[in-house]
Amino acid sequence: MQPAKRLEKIPPYLFAEINRKREELVAQGVDIINMAVGDPDKPTPAHILQAMHTAIDQASNHNYPPYDGMPAFREAAVEWMKRRFGVAGLNPNTEVISSIGSKEAIHNTFLAFVETGDYVLIPDPGYPVYRTATIFAGGEPFTMPLKAENKFLPDLSLIPETVAQKAKLLWINYPNNPTGALATLDFFTELVAFCRQYEILLCHDHAYSEMAYDGYKPPSVLQVPGAKDVAIEFHSLSKSYNMTGWRIGFVVGNANGIKALSQVKTNVDSGVFKAIQQAAIAAYNTDEAELTSLMLVYQNRRDIVIQGLQSLGWPIEPPKATLYVWVQVPSGYSSVEFANLLLDKCGILVPPGNGYGASGEGYIRIALTIPDERLQTAIERMRDAGIRYS
């Protein structure tokens, strides 16, 4: 039995490998501080759980759901987009589709649009699925380096004309994983114009739309006039509402993009359990004060990490969004070497930046999804081990 040759091009999934290392060390009795994975540690809010409890007892929810999502869920998504971003006029029947979280919808979008030899423009560093899904679909990934000197935004002028002409998709993700970078509506406007010029589908992975601090509110690419002509946006309840395991989200925007994605999904999955969709509707009606309270938890954790690193010599500014801190490694270390040093000397598990792409070399990523006291302990272990930036 020979696996498909495409698997030879795909490394083990970064977080699966990180979890394997963690389990090995824990089995050896090592106290591991796991700062690797962005999986919120707080429980799903009570009103969402209650909505699920009620829905799961209703026999009408036990059969197959509509492939594209229940009408009530799609309408709730449209209403949330209007309330949150001021994006009005979305058609719940043609411009929204439910998803099993973002990951499957991202992957299926490649299957819907990418053929052998097509280019896909992907950020580097970036979510590893962008590259692997390109390979699964038979396309060619063309990386857009995200550099600190450019505020971790891609420079569209570096994309060769021959590549732009053959590109099917352009992927962005702001607030950005792993860098924590932000994008303005002016930059989104530039992207929309570029994708319109080359007839590229602009795909905005907006998983961290609500994970923002200091009063910052990340914009939607669909706020740009005419963006629906070329763009779709991926939303997930995973991070915002502590629902990573529930696997629920939606994709919204260009009707042709939604139609093509729907054609793939109707052939590979059977939709999202109705009770989960009803719980998601409750989530989209969460009181703003409760969301603010949750964001303050992560903002405080961010401050613990930033202040701790600054006390160890790191010249680092606090990110305004995401669950992550993107940390430059000290001189003389590669990303992998420094990640291994933290693991060996401190029992701290972090992913090396080059796991997100070649341009991530020289960085590690710290997740803010563990309690305050564990973050403080991590800083203390680094100090005790003599680990400093300078």
C-alpha positions as a Markdown table, in Angstrom:
| # | Residue | x | y | z |
|---|---|---|---|---|
| 1 | Met | 0.0 | 0.0 | 0.0 |
| 2 | Gln | 1.7 | 3.1 | -1.2 |
| 3 | Pro | 0.5 | 6.5 | 0.0 |
| 4 | Ala | 0.1 | 9.2 | -2.6 |
| 5 | Lys | 3.3 | 10.9 | -3.7 |
| 6 | Arg | 1.8 | 14.3 | -2.8 |
| 7 | Leu | 2.4 | 13.4 | 0.9 |
| 8 | Glu | 6.1 | 13.4 | 0.3 |
| 9 | Lys | 5.9 | 17.1 | -0.2 |
| 10 | Ile | 4.1 | 17.7 | 3.0 |
| 11 | Pro | 5.9 | 17.7 | 6.4 |
| 12 | Pro | 4.1 | 16.6 | 9.6 |
| 13 | Tyr | 1.7 | 19.2 | 10.7 |
| 14 | Leu | 3.6 | 21.6 | 13.0 |
| 15 | Phe | 1.2 | 21.4 | 16.0 |
| 16 | Ala | 0.8 | 17.7 | 15.8 |
| 17 | Glu | 4.6 | 17.4 | 16.1 |
| 18 | Ile | 4.7 | 19.9 | 19.0 |
| 19 | Asn | 2.0 | 17.9 | 20.8 |
| 20 | Arg | 4.0 | 14.7 | 20.3 |
| 21 | Lys | 7.0 | 16.3 | 21.9 |
| 22 | Arg | 4.9 | 17.6 | 24.8 |
| 23 | Glu | 3.4 | 14.2 | 25.5 |
| 24 | Glu | 6.8 | 12.5 | 25.5 |
| 25 | Leu | 8.2 | 14.9 | 28.0 |
| 26 | Val | 5.2 | 14.8 | 30.3 |
| 27 | Ala | 5.4 | 11.0 | 30.3 |
| 28 | Gln | 9.0 | 11.5 | 31.6 |
| 29 | Gly | 7.7 | 13.6 | 34.4 |
| 30 | Val | 8.9 | 17.0 | 33.1 |
| 31 | Asp | 6.7 | 20.0 | 34.1 |
| 32 | Ile | 6.1 | 21.5 | 30.7 |
| 33 | Ile | 4.8 | 25.0 | 30.3 |
| 34 | Asn | 3.0 | 24.7 | 27.0 |
| 35 | Met | 3.1 | 28.1 | 25.2 |
| 36 | Ala | 2.8 | 26.5 | 21.7 |
| 37 | Val | -0.8 | 26.2 | 20.7 |
| 38 | Gly | -3.5 | 28.9 | 20.5 |
| 39 | Asp | -6.2 | 26.9 | 22.2 |
| 40 | Pro | -8.2 | 29.1 | 24.7 |
| 41 | Asp | -8.1 | 27.7 | 28.2 |
| 42 | Lys | -11.3 | 29.4 | 29.4 |
| 43 | Pro | -14.6 | 27.5 | 29.2 |
| 44 | Thr | -17.2 | 28.3 | 26.6 |
| 45 | Pro | -19.6 | 31.0 | 28.0 |
| 46 | Ala | -22.6 | 29.6 | 30.0 |
| 47 | His | -25.3 | 31.0 | 27.8 |
| 48 | Ile | -23.8 | 29.2 | 24.8 |
| 49 | Leu | -23.7 | 26.0 | 26.7 |
| 50 | Gln | -27.3 | 26.5 | 27.7 |
| 51 | Ala | -28.4 | 27.0 | 24.1 |
| 52 | Met | -26.6 | 23.8 | 23.2 |
| 53 | His | -28.3 | 21.9 | 26.0 |
| 54 | Thr | -31.7 | 23.1 | 24.8 |
| 55 | Ala | -31.0 | 22.4 | 21.2 |
| 56 | Ile | -29.6 | 18.9 | 21.7 |
| 57 | Asp | -32.8 | 17.7 | 23.3 |
| 58 | Gln | -34.9 | 18.7 | 20.2 |
| 59 | Ala | -35.4 | 15.7 | 17.9 |
| 60 | Ser | -35.7 | 18.1 | 14.9 |
| 61 | Asn | -32.0 | 18.8 | 15.3 |
| 62 | His | -30.9 | 15.2 | 15.1 |
| 63 | Asn | -31.2 | 14.7 | 11.3 |
| 64 | Tyr | -28.9 | 16.0 | 8.5 |
| 65 | Pro | -28.4 | 19.8 | 8.6 |
| 66 | Pro | -28.7 | 21.9 | 5.4 |
| 67 | Tyr | -25.4 | 21.7 | 3.6 |
| 68 | Asp | -24.8 | 25.4 | 3.5 |
| 69 | Gly | -26.0 | 26.0 | 7.1 |
| 70 | Met | -29.4 | 26.6 | 8.7 |
| 71 | Pro | -31.2 | 29.7 | 7.4 |
| 72 | Ala | -31.3 | 31.1 | 11.0 |
| 73 | Phe | -27.5 | 30.6 | 11.3 |
| 74 | Arg | -26.7 | 32.3 | 8.0 |
| 75 | Glu | -29.1 | 35.2 | 8.9 |
| 76 | Ala | -27.4 | 35.5 | 12.3 |
| 77 | Ala | -24.0 | 35.6 | 10.5 |
| 78 | Val | -25.2 | 38.4 | 8.2 |
| 79 | Glu | -26.6 | 40.4 | 11.1 |
| 80 | Trp | -23.3 | 40.0 | 13.0 |
| 81 | Met | -21.3 | 41.3 | 10.0 |
| 82 | Lys | -23.6 | 44.3 | 9.9 |
| 83 | Arg | -23.5 | 45.0 | 13.6 |
| 84 | Arg | -19.7 | 44.3 | 14.0 |
| 85 | Phe | -18.3 | 45.8 | 10.8 |
| 86 | Gly | -21.1 | 47.9 | 9.3 |
| 87 | Val | -21.2 | 45.5 | 6.3 |
| 88 | Ala | -24.8 | 45.7 | 5.1 |
| 89 | Gly | -26.6 | 44.1 | 2.2 |
| 90 | Leu | -25.1 | 40.6 | 2.5 |
| 91 | Asn | -27.5 | 37.9 | 1.0 |
| 92 | Pro | -27.8 | 35.0 | 3.5 |
| 93 | Asn | -28.8 | 32.7 | 0.7 |
| 94 | Thr | -25.9 | 33.3 | -1.7 |
| 95 | Glu | -23.1 | 35.1 | 0.1 |
| 96 | Val | -22.8 | 33.1 | 3.3 |
| 97 | Ile | -22.0 | 29.5 | 4.0 |
| 98 | Ser | -21.5 | 27.7 | 7.3 |
| 99 | Ser | -18.2 | 25.9 | 7.9 |
| 100 | Ile | -16.7 | 23.3 | 10.2 |
| 101 | Gly | -14.5 | 25.9 | 11.8 |
| 102 | Ser | -12.1 | 27.7 | 9.4 |
| 103 | Lys | -9.6 | 25.0 | 8.7 |
| 104 | Glu | -11.8 | 22.8 | 6.5 |
| 105 | Ala | -13.3 | 25.7 | 4.6 |
| 106 | Ile | -9.8 | 27.1 | 3.9 |
| 107 | His | -8.7 | 23.7 | 2.6 |
| 108 | Asn | -11.9 | 23.2 | 0.5 |
| 109 | Thr | -11.5 | 26.7 | -1.1 |
| 110 | Phe | -8.2 | 25.4 | -2.7 |
| 111 | Leu | -10.1 | 22.4 | -4.0 |
| 112 | Ala | -12.7 | 24.7 | -5.5 |
| 113 | Phe | -10.3 | 27.0 | -7.3 |
| 114 | Val | -6.8 | 25.6 | -7.7 |
| 115 | Glu | -5.7 | 23.4 | -10.6 |
| 116 | Thr | -2.4 | 21.9 | -11.5 |
| 117 | Gly | 0.1 | 24.6 | -12.2 |
| 118 | Asp | -1.9 | 27.5 | -10.8 |
| 119 | Tyr | -0.1 | 29.8 | -8.4 |
| 120 | Val | -1.5 | 30.6 | -4.9 |
| 121 | Leu | -0.1 | 33.7 | -3.2 |
| 122 | Ile | 0.5 | 32.9 | 0.5 |
| 123 | Pro | 2.0 | 34.9 | 3.4 |
| 124 | Asp | 5.3 | 33.8 | 4.8 |
| 125 | Pro | 5.3 | 33.3 | 7.8 |
| 126 | Gly | 1.7 | 32.1 | 7.8 |
| 127 | Tyr | -0.8 | 29.5 | 8.8 |
| 128 | Pro | 0.8 | 26.2 | 7.6 |
| 129 | Val | -2.5 | 25.1 | 6.0 |
| 130 | Tyr | -2.2 | 27.7 | 3.2 |
| 131 | Arg | 0.9 | 25.9 | 1.8 |
| 132 | Thr | -0.2 | 22.3 | 2.4 |
| 133 | Ala | -3.6 | 22.9 | 0.9 |
| 134 | Thr | -2.0 | 24.4 | -2.2 |
| 135 | Ile | 0.1 | 21.2 | -2.6 |
| 136 | Phe | -3.0 | 19.0 | -2.1 |
| 137 | Ala | -4.8 | 20.8 | -4.8 |
| 138 | Gly | -1.8 | 20.5 | -7.2 |
| 139 | Gly | -1.0 | 24.2 | -7.2 |
| 140 | Glu | 2.3 | 26.1 | -6.8 |
| 141 | Pro | 2.7 | 28.2 | -3.6 |
| 142 | Phe | 4.3 | 31.6 | -4.2 |
| 143 | Thr | 5.3 | 33.1 | -0.9 |
| 144 | Met | 4.8 | 36.8 | 0.0 |
| 145 | Pro | 7.5 | 37.5 | 2.7 |
| 146 | Leu | 6.2 | 39.3 | 5.8 |
| 147 | Lys | 9.1 | 41.5 | 7.1 |
| 148 | Ala | 9.3 | 43.5 | 10.2 |
| 149 | Glu | 10.5 | 46.6 | 8.2 |
| 150 | Asn | 7.2 | 46.4 | 6.3 |
| 151 | Lys | 5.1 | 46.0 | 9.4 |
| 152 | Phe | 4.6 | 42.3 | 8.4 |
| 153 | Leu | 2.5 | 43.3 | 5.4 |
| 154 | Pro | 3.1 | 41.7 | 2.0 |
| 155 | Asp | 4.8 | 43.9 | -0.7 |
| 156 | Leu | 2.6 | 43.4 | -3.8 |
| 157 | Ser | 5.2 | 45.0 | -6.0 |
| 158 | Leu | 7.5 | 42.0 | -5.4 |
| 159 | Ile | 5.0 | 39.6 | -7.1 |
| 160 | Pro | 6.2 | 39.0 | -10.7 |
| 161 | Glu | 3.7 | 39.8 | -13.5 |
| 162 | Thr | 3.9 | 36.2 | -14.8 |
| 163 | Val | 3.0 | 34.9 | -11.3 |
| 164 | Ala | 0.1 | 37.4 | -10.8 |
| 165 | Gln | -1.3 | 36.4 | -14.2 |
| 166 | Lys | -1.4 | 32.7 | -13.2 |
| 167 | Ala | -2.5 | 33.2 | -9.6 |
| 168 | Lys | -6.0 | 31.9 | -8.5 |
| 169 | Leu | -6.0 | 32.9 | -4.8 |
| 170 | Leu | -4.3 | 35.4 | -2.6 |
| 171 | Trp | -4.4 | 34.7 | 1.2 |
| 172 | Ile | -4.1 | 37.2 | 4.0 |
| 173 | Asn | -4.7 | 37.0 | 7.7 |
| 174 | Tyr | -5.1 | 40.2 | 9.8 |
| 175 | Pro | -4.8 | 40.3 | 12.7 |
| 176 | Asn | -2.0 | 38.1 | 11.7 |
| 177 | Asn | -1.0 | 34.6 | 13.0 |
| 178 | Pro | 1.9 | 34.3 | 13.9 |
| 179 | Thr | 3.2 | 37.9 | 13.9 |
| 180 | Gly | 0.3 | 39.7 | 15.6 |
| 181 | Ala | 0.5 | 42.4 | 12.8 |
| 182 | Leu | -2.4 | 44.6 | 11.8 |
| 183 | Ala | -3.8 | 45.8 | 8.5 |
| 184 | Thr | -5.6 | 49.0 | 7.7 |
| 185 | Leu | -8.6 | 49.5 | 5.4 |
| 186 | Asp | -6.2 | 51.4 | 3.1 |
| 187 | Phe | -4.1 | 48.3 | 2.7 |
| 188 | Phe | -7.2 | 46.1 | 2.2 |
| 189 | Thr | -8.2 | 48.6 | -0.5 |
| 190 | Glu | -4.8 | 48.1 | -2.2 |
| 191 | Leu | -5.3 | 44.3 | -2.1 |
| 192 | Val | -8.8 | 44.5 | -3.5 |
| 193 | Ala | -7.5 | 46.6 | -6.5 |
| 194 | Phe | -4.7 | 44.1 | -7.1 |
| 195 | Cys | -7.0 | 41.1 | -7.1 |
| 196 | Arg | -9.5 | 42.9 | -9.3 |
| 197 | Gln | -6.7 | 43.7 | -11.8 |
| 198 | Tyr | -5.5 | 40.1 | -12.0 |
| 199 | Glu | -8.9 | 38.4 | -11.4 |
| 200 | Ile | -7.7 | 36.7 | -8.2 |
| 201 | Leu | -10.0 | 35.6 | -5.4 |
| 202 | Leu | -8.9 | 37.5 | -2.3 |
| 203 | Cys | -9.2 | 35.2 | 0.8 |
| 204 | His | -9.1 | 36.9 | 4.2 |
| 205 | Asp | -8.7 | 34.5 | 7.1 |
| 206 | His | -10.2 | 36.6 | 9.9 |
| 207 | Ala | -10.0 | 34.0 | 12.7 |
| 208 | Tyr | -8.7 | 36.7 | 15.2 |
| 209 | Ser | -11.2 | 39.4 | 14.4 |
| 210 | Glu | -12.3 | 39.8 | 18.0 |
| 211 | Met | -9.0 | 39.0 | 19.7 |
| 212 | Ala | -7.9 | 42.6 | 20.1 |
| 213 | Tyr | -6.7 | 44.9 | 22.9 |
| 214 | Asp | -6.4 | 48.5 | 24.0 |
| 215 | Gly | -9.6 | 49.4 | 22.3 |
| 216 | Tyr | -8.6 | 48.3 | 18.9 |
| 217 | Lys | -11.2 | 46.9 | 16.6 |
| 218 | Pro | -9.9 | 45.0 | 13.5 |
| 219 | Pro | -11.6 | 45.8 | 10.3 |
| 220 | Ser | -13.1 | 43.4 | 7.7 |
| 221 | Val | -11.9 | 43.4 | 4.1 |
| 222 | Leu | -15.6 | 43.6 | 3.1 |
| 223 | Gln | -15.7 | 47.1 | 4.4 |
| 224 | Val | -13.8 | 48.2 | 1.3 |
| 225 | Pro | -16.2 | 49.4 | -1.4 |
| 226 | Gly | -16.5 | 46.7 | -4.1 |
| 227 | Ala | -14.7 | 44.1 | -2.1 |
| 228 | Lys | -17.4 | 41.6 | -2.7 |
| 229 | Asp | -16.5 | 41.6 | -6.4 |
| 230 | Val | -13.2 | 39.7 | -5.5 |
| 231 | Ala | -13.1 | 38.7 | -1.8 |
| 232 | Ile | -14.4 | 36.2 | 0.6 |
| 233 | Glu | -13.7 | 36.2 | 4.4 |
| 234 | Phe | -13.4 | 33.3 | 6.8 |
| 235 | His | -14.8 | 33.7 | 10.3 |
| 236 | Ser | -14.6 | 31.3 | 13.2 |
| 237 | Leu | -16.1 | 31.1 | 16.7 |
| 238 | Ser | -13.1 | 29.1 | 17.9 |
| 239 | Lys | -11.0 | 31.9 | 19.5 |
| 240 | Ser | -13.5 | 34.6 | 20.1 |
| 241 | Tyr | -16.0 | 32.5 | 22.1 |
| 242 | Asn | -13.7 | 29.7 | 23.5 |
| 243 | Met | -15.2 | 27.2 | 21.1 |
| 244 | Thr | -12.2 | 25.6 | 19.4 |
| 245 | Gly | -13.6 | 22.1 | 19.8 |
| 246 | Trp | -17.1 | 22.9 | 18.6 |
| 247 | Arg | -15.9 | 23.4 | 15.0 |
| 248 | Ile | -18.2 | 26.1 | 13.7 |
| 249 | Gly | -17.7 | 29.2 | 11.6 |
| 250 | Phe | -18.8 | 30.8 | 8.3 |
| 251 | Val | -17.5 | 32.1 | 5.0 |
| 252 | Val | -18.9 | 35.3 | 3.6 |
| 253 | Gly | -18.5 | 37.5 | 0.5 |
| 254 | Asn | -18.3 | 37.0 | -3.2 |
| 255 | Ala | -21.2 | 34.9 | -4.4 |
| 256 | Asn | -19.2 | 32.9 | -7.0 |
| 257 | Gly | -16.6 | 32.1 | -4.3 |
| 258 | Ile | -19.3 | 30.9 | -2.0 |
| 259 | Lys | -21.0 | 28.9 | -4.7 |
| 260 | Ala | -17.8 | 27.1 | -5.7 |
| 261 | Leu | -17.0 | 26.4 | -2.0 |
| 262 | Ser | -20.5 | 25.0 | -1.5 |
| 263 | Gln | -20.1 | 22.7 | -4.5 |
| 264 | Val | -17.0 | 21.1 | -2.9 |
| 265 | Lys | -18.5 | 21.0 | 0.6 |
| 266 | Thr | -21.7 | 19.3 | -0.5 |
| 267 | Asn | -19.5 | 16.5 | -1.9 |
| 268 | Val | -17.1 | 16.1 | 1.1 |
| 269 | Asp | -19.1 | 16.8 | 4.2 |
| 270 | Ser | -22.7 | 16.9 | 5.5 |
| 271 | Gly | -22.7 | 20.2 | 7.3 |
| 272 | Val | -22.6 | 21.3 | 10.9 |
| 273 | Phe | -24.8 | 19.6 | 13.6 |
| 274 | Lys | -27.9 | 21.8 | 14.0 |
| 275 | Ala | -27.5 | 22.1 | 17.7 |
| 276 | Ile | -24.0 | 23.6 | 17.3 |
| 277 | Gln | -25.4 | 26.1 | 14.9 |
| 278 | Gln | -28.0 | 27.1 | 17.4 |
| 279 | Ala | -25.4 | 27.5 | 20.0 |
| 280 | Ala | -23.4 | 29.6 | 17.6 |
| 281 | Ile | -26.4 | 31.9 | 17.1 |
| 282 | Ala | -26.4 | 32.4 | 20.9 |
| 283 | Ala | -22.7 | 33.2 | 20.7 |
| 284 | Tyr | -23.2 | 35.9 | 18.1 |
| 285 | Asn | -25.6 | 37.6 | 20.6 |
| 286 | Thr | -23.1 | 37.5 | 23.5 |
| 287 | Asp | -23.2 | 40.7 | 25.6 |
| 288 | Glu | -20.4 | 43.1 | 24.6 |
| 289 | Ala | -19.4 | 43.4 | 28.3 |
| 290 | Glu | -18.7 | 39.6 | 28.5 |
| 291 | Leu | -16.5 | 39.7 | 25.4 |
| 292 | Thr | -14.6 | 42.8 | 26.8 |
| 293 | Ser | -14.0 | 40.9 | 30.0 |
| 294 | Leu | -12.5 | 38.0 | 28.1 |
| 295 | Met | -10.3 | 40.2 | 26.1 |
| 296 | Leu | -9.0 | 41.8 | 29.3 |
| 297 | Val | -7.8 | 38.4 | 30.4 |
| 298 | Tyr | -5.6 | 38.0 | 27.3 |
| 299 | Gln | -4.5 | 41.6 | 27.4 |
| 300 | Asn | -3.3 | 41.1 | 31.0 |
| 301 | Arg | -1.4 | 38.0 | 29.9 |
| 302 | Arg | 0.1 | 39.8 | 27.0 |
| 303 | Asp | 1.4 | 42.5 | 29.4 |
| 304 | Ile | 2.9 | 39.8 | 31.7 |
| 305 | Val | 4.8 | 38.3 | 28.8 |
| 306 | Ile | 5.9 | 41.7 | 27.2 |
| 307 | Gln | 7.0 | 43.2 | 30.5 |
| 308 | Gly | 8.8 | 40.0 | 31.4 |
| 309 | Leu | 10.7 | 39.8 | 28.1 |
| 310 | Gln | 11.5 | 43.5 | 28.3 |
| 311 | Ser | 13.0 | 42.9 | 31.8 |
| 312 | Leu | 15.3 | 40.3 | 30.1 |
| 313 | Gly | 16.5 | 42.7 | 27.5 |
| 314 | Trp | 14.0 | 42.2 | 24.6 |
| 315 | Pro | 13.2 | 45.3 | 22.6 |
| 316 | Ile | 9.6 | 44.3 | 22.1 |
| 317 | Glu | 6.3 | 46.2 | 21.8 |
| 318 | Pro | 2.9 | 44.8 | 22.9 |
| 319 | Pro | 0.8 | 43.5 | 20.0 |
| 320 | Lys | -2.7 | 44.9 | 19.7 |
| 321 | Ala | -4.3 | 41.7 | 18.6 |
| 322 | Thr | -4.3 | 37.9 | 18.4 |
| 323 | Leu | -3.4 | 35.3 | 21.1 |
| 324 | Tyr | 0.3 | 35.5 | 20.3 |
| 325 | Val | 3.5 | 37.3 | 20.9 |
| 326 | Trp | 6.0 | 37.1 | 18.0 |
| 327 | Val | 9.5 | 37.1 | 19.6 |
| 328 | Gln | 12.8 | 37.7 | 18.0 |
| 329 | Val | 15.5 | 35.2 | 19.1 |
| 330 | Pro | 18.8 | 36.4 | 20.5 |
| 331 | Ser | 21.8 | 36.8 | 18.3 |
| 332 | Gly | 23.6 | 33.6 | 17.6 |
| 333 | Tyr | 20.6 | 31.3 | 17.7 |
| 334 | Ser | 18.3 | 30.0 | 14.9 |
| 335 | Ser | 14.6 | 29.6 | 15.7 |
| 336 | Val | 14.9 | 25.9 | 16.3 |
| 337 | Glu | 18.0 | 26.3 | 18.4 |
| 338 | Phe | 16.4 | 28.8 | 20.7 |
| 339 | Ala | 13.1 | 26.8 | 20.9 |
| 340 | Asn | 15.2 | 23.8 | 21.9 |
| 341 | Leu | 17.1 | 25.9 | 24.5 |
| 342 | Leu | 13.8 | 27.0 | 26.1 |
| 343 | Leu | 12.6 | 23.4 | 26.2 |
| 344 | Asp | 15.8 | 21.9 | 27.5 |
| 345 | Lys | 16.7 | 24.6 | 30.1 |
| 346 | Cys | 13.3 | 25.8 | 31.1 |
| 347 | Gly | 10.7 | 23.2 | 30.2 |
| 348 | Ile | 9.0 | 25.8 | 28.0 |
| 349 | Leu | 7.4 | 24.6 | 24.8 |
| 350 | Val | 7.1 | 27.1 | 21.9 |
| 351 | Pro | 7.1 | 26.7 | 18.1 |
| 352 | Pro | 10.1 | 27.9 | 16.1 |
| 353 | Gly | 9.2 | 30.7 | 13.7 |
| 354 | Asn | 10.5 | 28.9 | 10.6 |
| 355 | Gly | 7.7 | 26.3 | 11.2 |
| 356 | Tyr | 5.4 | 29.0 | 9.7 |
| 357 | Gly | 7.7 | 29.6 | 6.7 |
| 358 | Ala | 11.2 | 30.6 | 5.8 |
| 359 | Ser | 10.6 | 34.2 | 6.6 |
| 360 | Gly | 9.7 | 33.2 | 10.2 |
| 361 | Glu | 13.3 | 32.3 | 10.8 |
| 362 | Gly | 14.8 | 34.3 | 13.7 |
| 363 | Tyr | 11.5 | 34.2 | 15.7 |
| 364 | Ile | 9.5 | 32.1 | 18.1 |
| 365 | Arg | 5.8 | 32.4 | 18.8 |
| 366 | Ile | 4.4 | 32.5 | 22.4 |
| 367 | Ala | 0.7 | 31.7 | 22.9 |
| 368 | Leu | -1.3 | 33.5 | 25.6 |
| 369 | Thr | -3.6 | 30.6 | 26.3 |
| 370 | Ile | -2.3 | 29.5 | 29.7 |
| 371 | Pro | -3.0 | 31.0 | 33.2 |
| 372 | Asp | -1.2 | 34.2 | 34.4 |
| 373 | Glu | 0.8 | 32.3 | 37.0 |
| 374 | Arg | 2.2 | 29.9 | 34.4 |
| 375 | Leu | 3.3 | 32.8 | 32.2 |
| 376 | Gln | 5.0 | 34.4 | 35.1 |
| 377 | Thr | 6.7 | 31.1 | 36.0 |
| 378 | Ala | 8.0 | 30.8 | 32.4 |
| 379 | Ile | 9.6 | 34.3 | 32.7 |
| 380 | Glu | 11.1 | 33.3 | 36.0 |
| 381 | Arg | 12.5 | 30.1 | 34.6 |
| 382 | Met | 14.1 | 32.1 | 31.7 |
| 383 | Arg | 15.6 | 34.5 | 34.2 |
| 384 | Asp | 16.9 | 31.7 | 36.4 |
| 385 | Ala | 18.5 | 30.0 | 33.4 |
| 386 | Gly | 20.3 | 33.2 | 32.4 |
| 387 | Ile | 18.4 | 33.5 | 29.1 |
| 388 | Arg | 18.4 | 37.1 | 27.9 |
| 389 | Tyr | 18.1 | 38.9 | 24.6 |
| 390 | Ser | 21.2 | 40.9 | 25.2 |
